[in-house]
């Protein structure tokens, strides 16, 4: 069990929030509750949650609207929608918004707890890139393959996330408008030396000296834009499965 994980429960039914909070707290999770969307967003601005359990139908702001805003604040939060209005259409809408699972009410607690633990077991990846569209596309691609995905658009944001999360893999664009990729790489090595690192760039010739230097310093792979998606996924799968610290041997390049 991931005892240090943080969970946000949002439901306009006070008893539902209390019951879920009591059960999850007894299991060792850190749990906060909110009874509407604005209150949940206020909590999320102060703290990033690993999992959010969201009621679908709430006054003022429904669960999917709330999740879309939560995702902007903390992309790595895994959303499980809990609703008394479960249907195929509801599930499709929730999944299209980026939610991971939809559970019907009344809550099947063993099923819910199993999903929470499964969500927390998904490998955590950080994407550091200043292109919002690319980050969004990678988020969708990797979430579909059961990765939890955080996003940073510059070195400062990456540094904040690296202080608060133990990432399995960090994808680092070498050319950033604020800071640079080598600086991010060095921060990864300082804060979480067990993390695997993949450098990425669309400026192959220009950035090659920096890339070679970072590879020599311990980066695990380089992927060039536009990505060869199957090769990228294969690289991430391999790095996820490996538990030894990064080494100087066996560097891999994923090429166009």
C-alpha positions in Angstrom: 0.0 0.0 0.0 1.2 3.6 -0.8 0.6 5.0 2.7 2.0 8.4 2.0 -0.3 9.1 -1.0 -2.7 12.1 -0.9 -6.3 11.7 -2.0 -8.9 14.4 -2.6 -12.6 13.4 -2.2 -15.2 15.7 -3.7 -18.9 15.0 -3.3 -21.8 17.3 -2.3 -23.1 14.4 -0.1 -21.5 15.0 3.3 -22.0 11.4 4.5 -20.3 10.1 1.3 -17.2 12.3 1.9 -17.1 11.3 5.6 -17.3 7.6 4.9 -14.7 7.7 2.1 -12.4 9.8 4.2 -12.7 7.6 7.3 -12.0 4.4 5.3 -9.0 5.9 3.3 -7.5 7.5 6.4 -7.7 4.2 8.3 -5.7 2.7 5.5 -3.0 5.3 5.9 -3.7 7.7 3.1 -3.7 11.5 3.6 -7.3 12.6 2.7 -8.9 16.0 2.1 -12.6 16.5 1.3 -14.6 19.2 -0.4 -18.3 19.5 -1.1 -18.2 21.5 -4.3 -15.9 22.4 -7.2 -14.6 25.8 -6.0 -13.7 24.4 -2.6 -11.8 21.5 -4.3 -9.9 23.9 -6.5 -8.9 26.0 -3.5 -7.4 22.9 -1.9 -5.7 21.9 -5.1 -4.0 25.3 -5.4 -2.2 24.6 -2.1 -1.5 20.9 -2.6 -1.2 18.5 -5.4 -3.1 15.2 -5.0 -2.1 11.8 -6.3 -5.8 10.6 -6.8 -9.0 12.6 -6.9 -12.4 10.9 -6.3 -14.9 13.1 -8.0 -18.7 13.1 -7.8 -20.1 13.7 -11.3 -23.3 15.7 -10.5 -22.7 18.6 -8.1 -24.4 22.0 -7.8 -22.6 24.7 -9.7 -19.7 22.7 -11.1 -19.9 19.1 -12.3 -17.1 16.6 -11.7 -15.8 16.7 -15.3 -15.6 20.5 -15.4 -13.8 20.3 -12.0 -11.4 17.7 -13.3 -10.5 19.7 -16.4 -9.4 22.6 -14.0 -7.6 20.2 -11.6 -5.7 18.8 -14.5 -4.4 22.3 -15.3 -3.2 22.7 -11.7 -1.8 19.2 -11.3 -1.6 17.1 -14.4 -0.4 14.0 -12.5 -3.6 13.7 -10.4 -5.5 10.5 -11.4 -9.2 11.1 -11.5 -11.8 8.4 -10.6 -15.4 9.6 -11.2 -17.9 8.2 -8.8 -21.5 8.7 -9.9 -25.1 7.6 -9.4 -25.6 8.4 -13.1 -23.2 5.9 -14.6 -23.9 5.0 -18.3 -22.0 4.3 -21.4 -22.3 7.9 -22.5 -21.2 9.2 -19.1 -18.1 6.9 -19.1 -17.2 8.0 -22.6 -17.4 11.7 -21.7 -15.4 11.2 -18.5 -12.7 9.2 -20.3 -12.5 11.8 -23.1 -11.9 14.5 -20.4 -8.9 12.5 -19.1 -10.5 10.7 -16.2 -9.2 7.2 -15.6 -12.2 5.2 -14.3 -15.9 5.7 -13.7 -17.5 3.9 -10.8 -21.3 3.7 -10.1 -22.9 4.5 -6.8 -23.6 3.0 -4.3 -19.8 2.6 -4.1 -18.3 -0.8 -4.2 -15.6 -0.1 -1.6 -13.3 -3.1 -2.4 -13.4 -2.2 -6.1 -12.7 1.5 -5.3 -9.8 0.7 -3.0 -8.3 -1.7 -5.6 -8.5 1.1 -8.2 -6.9 3.6 -5.9 -4.0 1.3 -5.2 -3.7 0.5 -8.9 -3.6 4.2 -9.8 -0.9 4.8 -7.3 1.2 2.0 -8.7 1.3 3.5 -12.2 4.8 4.8 -13.1 5.2 8.5 -12.6 6.7 10.5 -15.5 7.6 14.1 -15.8 7.6 15.9 -19.2 9.6 19.1 -19.3 8.9 21.0 -22.5 7.7 24.5 -23.3 5.3 23.3 -26.1 1.8 23.0 -24.5 0.4 21.1 -27.5 3.2 18.6 -27.4 2.8 18.1 -23.7 -0.9 17.6 -24.1 -0.5 15.0 -26.8 2.2 13.2 -24.8 -0.1 13.3 -21.7 -2.9 11.7 -23.6 -0.6 9.1 -25.2 1.0 8.1 -21.9 -2.1 8.2 -19.8 -3.7 5.7 -22.3 -0.8 3.4 -21.4 -1.2 3.6 -17.6 1.5 6.2 -16.8 0.9 9.0 -14.4 2.1 12.2 -16.1 3.2 15.5 -14.7 4.1 18.5 -16.9 6.5 21.4 -16.5 7.1 24.1 -19.1 10.4 25.5 -17.8 13.3 24.8 -15.5 11.8 26.5 -12.4 8.5 24.5 -12.6 10.5 21.3 -13.1 12.6 22.1 -10.1 9.4 22.5 -7.9 8.0 19.2 -9.1 11.2 17.3 -8.7 11.3 18.4 -5.0 7.9 17.0 -4.4 7.7 13.8 -6.4 9.8 10.7 -6.9 9.6 10.4 -10.7 10.4 7.1 -12.5 11.3 8.8 -15.8 11.9 12.5 -16.7 11.7 13.6 -20.4 13.7 16.8 -20.9 13.6 19.1 -23.8 17.1 20.5 -24.3 16.0 23.9 -25.5 13.8 25.8 -23.1 12.9 29.5 -23.1 13.5 29.8 -19.4 16.4 27.8 -18.1 17.9 24.9 -20.1 17.6 21.2 -20.4 21.0 20.4 -19.0 20.1 22.4 -15.9 17.0 20.3 -15.5 19.0 17.1 -16.0 21.4 18.2 -13.3 18.5 18.8 -10.9 17.1 15.4 -11.6 20.5 13.9 -10.7 20.7 15.9 -7.5 17.1 15.4 -6.2 16.3 11.9 -7.5 19.4 10.0 -8.9 17.3 6.9 -9.3 15.1 8.5 -12.0 15.7 7.6 -15.6 16.2 10.5 -18.0 15.4 10.9 -21.7 16.5 14.0 -23.5 14.4 15.2 -26.3 14.9 17.9 -29.0 13.7 19.1 -32.3 17.0 20.9 -33.0 19.2 17.9 -33.6 22.3 19.5 -35.2 22.2 22.6 -33.0 21.8 20.7 -29.7 24.0 17.7 -30.5 27.0 18.8 -28.5 24.8 19.4 -25.4 23.1 16.1 -25.9 26.3 14.2 -26.1 27.5 15.9 -23.0 24.3 15.0 -21.1 24.5 11.4 -22.3 28.1 11.2 -21.1 26.9 12.5 -17.7 24.4 9.7 -17.3 21.2 10.4 -19.4 19.6 7.1 -20.6 18.3 7.9 -24.0 17.7 10.6 -26.6 14.5 11.0 -28.6 14.3 13.3 -31.6 11.2 15.3 -32.6 9.0 14.5 -34.5 8.8 11.4 -32.3 8.9 7.8 -33.6 6.0 6.9 -31.2 6.5 3.1 -31.1 10.2 3.6 -30.4 9.5 6.2 -27.8 7.0 3.9 -26.0 9.4 1.0 -26.2 12.1 3.1 -24.6 9.8 4.2 -21.8 8.7 0.7 -21.2 12.3 -0.5 -21.0 13.4 2.2 -18.6 10.3 1.7 -16.5 11.1 -2.0 -16.1 14.7 -1.3 -15.0 15.4 -0.6 -11.4 19.2 -0.1 -11.4 20.6 3.4 -11.2 21.4 5.0 -14.6 24.8 4.0 -15.9 27.2 5.1 -18.6 26.6 1.9 -20.6 24.0 1.0 -23.2 22.9 4.5 -24.2 20.0 4.3 -26.7 19.0 6.8 -29.3 15.5 6.8 -30.7 15.8 8.4 -34.2 13.5 9.7 -36.8 
